[in-house]
Amino acid sequence: MFSTLSLLLGACTSPSSTTTLAPIYTVGASQTLPASEAVAAADLDGDGVDEVLRYSQGRLEWEGGSAALGGVFQRAARGDVDGDGKEEALIATGMGRADRASPARIWVVGEDGASLLLERAGPRAQVPELRVVDGRVWVALFAADNVVESGWIENEGLDVQHSAKLALRQLPTSKGIVVGRVYGDVPKSDGDLTLVGEAGSSALPSHRGVRSMAVGDLDGDGQEELIVGDGWHYAYGTQAQGRVAVLSGEGWLESRAIAHFPGEYSAQEIEVHEGRVLVMGTRNVHLLQRDALGWQDLVLAQTSEGGSMAWVQGADGPAIAISGDPTQLIPLQ
């Protein structure tokens, strides 16, 4: 496991005098859990301490419970979706190399077990996006060919808000739906980033294809930034970049790269936690943290391209769960 804190020189300008900086974390001694293909976390019993959920061969397990979900793990999210004051874990499963026949399913997992929220069959039964926003569940699903549609799950169905070709990432925000495509309309062309609002669509800055995105207030000014992994290229072995950029300003039109991960060709997943940016790369899991000089990259652990991660609030503070054999739980201190 890597644990070296290195400054990303030139990634961005130094914070302004109005920036609120969070304390810098280092890593503690890693703990191990049984093997997993994917991980998730949520405070299922409402005691302030997250349960770590491990998914493997179609089965989800956590302390005090388990559920047979079937299919191949796709995405996870968390939030109180039934209004009982406790978090649920949202788990998306579907088709993959190990299971070509499974439909796309969205599961709600609480302390008493799992229930099915949505199911959709199709030639490409995959779930490229899953979020919980203010207690509502947002999902993106393949509709036909390479078209992906997104919307809110309402009354056991999908209230479609947007659809676009190759738009694997579709994120609802206060400004509208941010749509990230891995490729453009022309074969082998770069993808793009678009903001779809009530007044129409507008292009946002992006380097190449978009594989991941998140929103969060990184500098404590009360305004959300858009964070994207926008270095994808069809020739991923030689041209793609493990790159993270932050879009800020009015309309998110100001873009700056805050991280480049040498030897990695994609930022697969991005999460924002208290001004910090957690990134699943193709080789490592990274925690990007800001200090008076800029952004620093804390490399937490090695991973595989198909791995997953989860921010865990433990009894003694936060930790990062990372799938694998074994599953790793890395404390932050």
C-alpha positions in Angstrom: 0.0 0.0 0.0 1.2 3.5 -0.9 1.0 6.1 1.9 3.2 8.9 0.4 1.7 12.4 0.5 2.9 14.3 -2.6 2.2 17.8 -3.7 0.7 18.1 -7.2 2.8 20.9 -8.5 1.1 23.2 -10.9 -2.3 21.5 -10.5 -3.9 24.8 -9.6 -3.3 28.2 -8.1 -3.0 28.6 -4.3 -6.2 29.0 -2.4 -7.5 32.6 -2.0 -7.9 34.3 1.3 -11.5 33.3 1.4 -10.9 29.6 1.0 -11.7 27.4 4.0 -9.2 24.5 4.2 -10.0 21.2 5.8 -7.4 19.5 8.0 -5.1 17.2 6.0 -5.6 13.5 6.6 -2.9 10.8 6.7 -3.5 7.1 6.8 -3.5 4.7 9.7 -2.9 1.0 9.8 -5.1 -0.8 7.3 -7.6 -3.4 8.5 -8.7 -6.3 6.4 -12.2 -7.7 5.8 -13.3 -10.8 3.8 -12.9 -10.5 0.0 -15.3 -8.5 -2.1 -15.9 -7.6 -5.7 -17.4 -4.2 -4.6 -18.1 -2.3 -1.4 -20.7 0.3 -0.2 -21.4 2.0 3.1 -24.4 3.4 4.9 -25.5 4.0 8.5 -28.3 1.4 8.3 -29.2 1.4 12.0 -28.9 5.1 12.7 -26.2 4.8 15.4 -23.8 7.2 13.7 -21.4 4.5 12.6 -21.6 3.2 9.0 -22.0 -0.4 8.1 -19.6 -1.7 5.4 -21.5 -3.7 2.8 -19.5 -6.2 0.7 -20.7 -7.6 -2.6 -19.4 -10.8 -4.1 -20.9 -13.3 -6.6 -24.4 -11.9 -6.4 -24.6 -11.7 -2.7 -24.4 -8.7 -0.4 -23.1 -9.1 3.2 -22.7 -6.7 6.1 -22.5 -7.0 9.9 -25.8 -8.4 11.0 -27.3 -9.1 7.6 -27.0 -10.4 4.1 -29.1 -10.5 0.9 -29.0 -12.4 -2.4 -29.2 -9.7 -5.1 -27.9 -11.6 -8.2 -26.4 -10.0 -11.2 -23.1 -8.0 -11.5 -22.5 -5.0 -9.3 -22.9 -1.7 -11.1 -23.2 1.3 -8.7 -23.9 2.2 -5.0 -25.4 5.2 -3.3 -26.7 6.1 0.1 -29.4 8.2 1.8 -32.7 8.1 3.6 -35.1 7.2 0.8 -38.1 6.1 2.9 -38.2 8.9 5.5 -37.6 6.8 8.5 -34.6 8.9 9.7 -32.1 6.1 8.9 -29.9 5.7 5.8 -30.4 3.0 3.3 -27.8 1.7 0.8 -28.9 1.8 -2.8 -27.3 -1.0 -4.8 -27.5 -1.4 -8.6 -26.9 -4.7 -10.3 -27.2 -5.8 -13.9 -25.4 -7.6 -16.7 -21.7 -8.0 -17.1 -19.1 -10.5 -18.2 -20.0 -12.9 -15.5 -23.7 -12.7 -16.1 -25.0 -11.7 -19.5 -28.7 -12.4 -18.8 -29.4 -10.4 -15.6 -31.7 -7.4 -15.8 -30.8 -4.1 -14.4 -32.1 -3.8 -10.8 -32.0 -1.1 -8.1 -32.1 -2.5 -4.6 -32.9 -0.6 -1.4 -30.9 -2.1 1.6 -31.9 -1.3 5.1 -31.1 -2.9 8.5 -33.9 -5.5 7.9 -32.7 -6.6 4.5 -33.1 -5.7 0.8 -36.1 -4.8 -1.3 -36.4 -4.3 -5.1 -37.1 -0.8 -6.2 -36.8 -1.0 -10.0 -36.1 -3.7 -12.6 -35.5 -3.3 -16.3 -34.5 -5.9 -18.8 -32.9 -5.2 -22.1 -30.0 -6.0 -24.4 -27.7 -3.8 -22.3 -29.0 -4.0 -18.8 -26.5 -1.8 -17.1 -26.7 1.1 -14.7 -24.0 3.8 -15.3 -25.4 6.3 -12.8 -27.1 6.1 -9.4 -27.6 8.9 -6.8 -29.7 9.8 -3.9 -30.6 13.5 -3.9 -32.8 14.9 -1.0 -34.3 11.5 -0.4 -35.1 10.8 -4.1 -33.4 8.2 -6.2 -31.8 9.3 -9.5 -30.7 6.6 -12.0 -29.3 6.4 -15.6 -30.1 3.3 -17.6 -29.4 2.1 -21.1 -32.6 2.5 -23.2 -31.7 1.3 -26.7 -28.4 0.8 -28.6 -26.0 3.4 -27.1 -28.7 5.7 -25.8 -28.7 6.3 -22.0 -31.8 7.8 -20.3 -31.9 9.3 -16.8 -34.5 10.4 -14.3 -36.1 9.9 -10.9 -37.6 6.6 -9.8 -41.2 7.3 -9.1 -44.0 4.8 -8.4 -41.8 1.8 -9.3 -41.0 3.4 -12.7 -38.6 5.9 -14.2 -39.7 9.5 -14.7 -37.3 10.2 -17.6 -35.7 13.7 -17.5 -33.0 13.4 -20.2 -31.6 10.9 -22.8 -28.5 11.1 -24.9 -26.2 8.8 -26.9 -23.1 7.5 -25.0 -24.0 9.8 -22.0 -22.9 7.4 -19.3 -22.8 10.2 -16.7 -25.9 12.3 -16.1 -25.9 14.1 -12.8 -28.8 16.3 -11.4 -27.5 19.6 -9.9 -28.9 22.9 -8.8 -28.0 24.3 -12.2 -29.5 21.5 -14.3 -28.5 18.1 -15.5 -24.8 17.7 -16.2 -24.3 15.2 -19.1 -20.9 13.6 -19.6 -20.2 11.5 -22.7 -17.3 9.2 -23.2 -17.3 9.6 -27.0 -18.8 12.1 -29.4 -21.2 11.6 -32.3 -18.4 10.6 -34.7 -16.7 7.2 -34.1 -13.5 7.5 -32.0 -14.1 11.2 -31.3 -13.6 12.8 -27.9 -16.6 12.9 -25.5 -17.9 16.1 -24.1 -19.6 17.8 -21.2 -23.0 19.6 -21.4 -25.2 21.4 -18.9 -28.9 20.9 -19.7 -31.1 23.5 -18.0 -34.5 25.1 -18.4 -33.1 27.6 -20.9 -31.5 24.9 -23.0 -28.2 23.2 -23.3 -24.7 24.8 -23.0 -21.3 23.3 -23.5 -19.0 23.0 -20.5 -15.2 22.8 -20.6 -13.8 19.2 -20.9 -10.5 17.8 -22.0 -11.7 14.6 -23.5 -14.2 11.9 -22.7 -15.9 12.1 -19.3 -15.9 9.0 -17.1 -16.9 10.4 -13.7 -18.3 13.5 -12.0 -19.5 14.9 -8.7 -20.5 18.2 -7.2 -19.4 19.7 -3.9 -18.2 22.9 -2.1 -14.5 22.5 -2.2 -13.5 25.9 -0.8 -16.1 26.6 1.8 -17.6 29.6 0.0 -21.1 28.1 -0.1 -21.0 27.6 -3.9 -20.7 24.1 -5.5 -18.0 23.2 -7.9 -18.3 20.5 -10.5 -15.5 17.9 -10.4 -14.9 15.7 -13.4 -12.7 12.9 -14.6 -12.4 14.0 -18.2 -9.3 12.3 -19.6 -10.8 9.3 -21.4 -9.7 8.5 -25.0 -10.6 5.5 -27.2 -6.9 4.6 -27.4 -6.9 4.3 -23.7 -3.6 2.4 -23.5 -1.6 5.3 -24.9 -3.8 8.4 -25.1 -6.2 8.3 -22.1 -5.2 10.2 -18.9 -6.0 9.7 -15.2 -7.1 13.3 -14.8 -9.4 15.3 -12.5 -10.5 18.8 -13.2 -12.6 21.3 -11.2 -15.2 23.6 -12.9 -16.1 26.7 -11.0 -17.4 30.2 -11.5 -20.7 31.4 -13.0 -22.1 28.5 -15.1 -19.1 26.3 -14.3 -17.2 27.8 -17.2 -13.8 28.1 -15.5 -11.8 24.8 -15.6 -8.5 23.8 -14.1 -6.9 20.4 -13.6 -6.1 19.5 -10.0 -4.6 16.0 -10.5 -2.9 13.8 -13.1 -2.2 10.2 -12.1 0.8 8.9 -14.0 0.3 5.4 -15.5 -3.5 5.5 -15.0 -5.8 6.1 -17.9 -9.0 7.1 -16.1 -10.6 8.6 -13.0 -13.3 5.9 -12.7 -15.3 7.3 -9.8 -15.3 10.6 -7.8 -16.8 11.4 -4.5 -16.6 14.7 -2.5 -16.4 14.6 1.3 -16.0 17.8 3.3 -13.9 19.6 0.7 -11.8 16.5 -0.1 -12.0 14.5 -3.4 -11.9 10.7 -3.3 -11.0 9.2 -6.6 -11.0 5.6 -7.9 -8.3 5.4 -10.6 -7.4 2.4 -12.7 -4.5 1.4 -10.5 -4.8 3.3 -7.2 -7.4 5.0 -4.9 -6.5 8.6 -4.3 -7.6 11.2 -1.7 -7.0 14.7 -3.0 -6.7 17.3 -0.3 -6.1 21.1 -0.4 -3.5 22.9 1.6 -2.0 26.4 1.4 0.1 25.5 -1.6 -2.5 23.6 -3.7 -3.8 20.1 -4.0 -2.0 17.1 -2.6 -2.5 13.4 -3.6 -2.6 10.9 -0.8 -2.4 7.5 -2.5 -4.4 5.1 -0.3 -4.0 1.7 -1.9 -3.6 -0.2 -5.1 -6.8 -1.4 -6.9 -8.0 -2.9 -10.1 -9.9 -1.3 -12.9 -13.1 -3.0 -11.8 -12.7 -2.2 -8.1 -14.9 0.0 -6.0 -14.5 2.3 -2.9 -16.7 3.8 -0.2 -16.2 6.5 2.4 -17.0 5.0 5.8 -17.8 6.9 9.0 -16.4 4.7 11.7 -16.6 4.9 15.5 -13.1 6.4 15.6 -13.4 8.6 12.5 -13.5 8.2 8.8 -12.0 5.4 6.8 -12.0 4.3 3.2 -13.2 0.8 2.2 -11.7 -0.6 -1.0 -12.8 -3.9 -2.6 -10.4 -6.7 -3.3 -9.1 -9.9 -1.8 -9.0 -9.0 1.0 -11.2 -6.0 1.3 -9.2 -3.1 2.9 -10.5 -0.6 5.4 -8.0 2.3 5.6 -8.4 4.7 8.5 -7.9 8.4 8.0 -6.3 10.3 10.9 
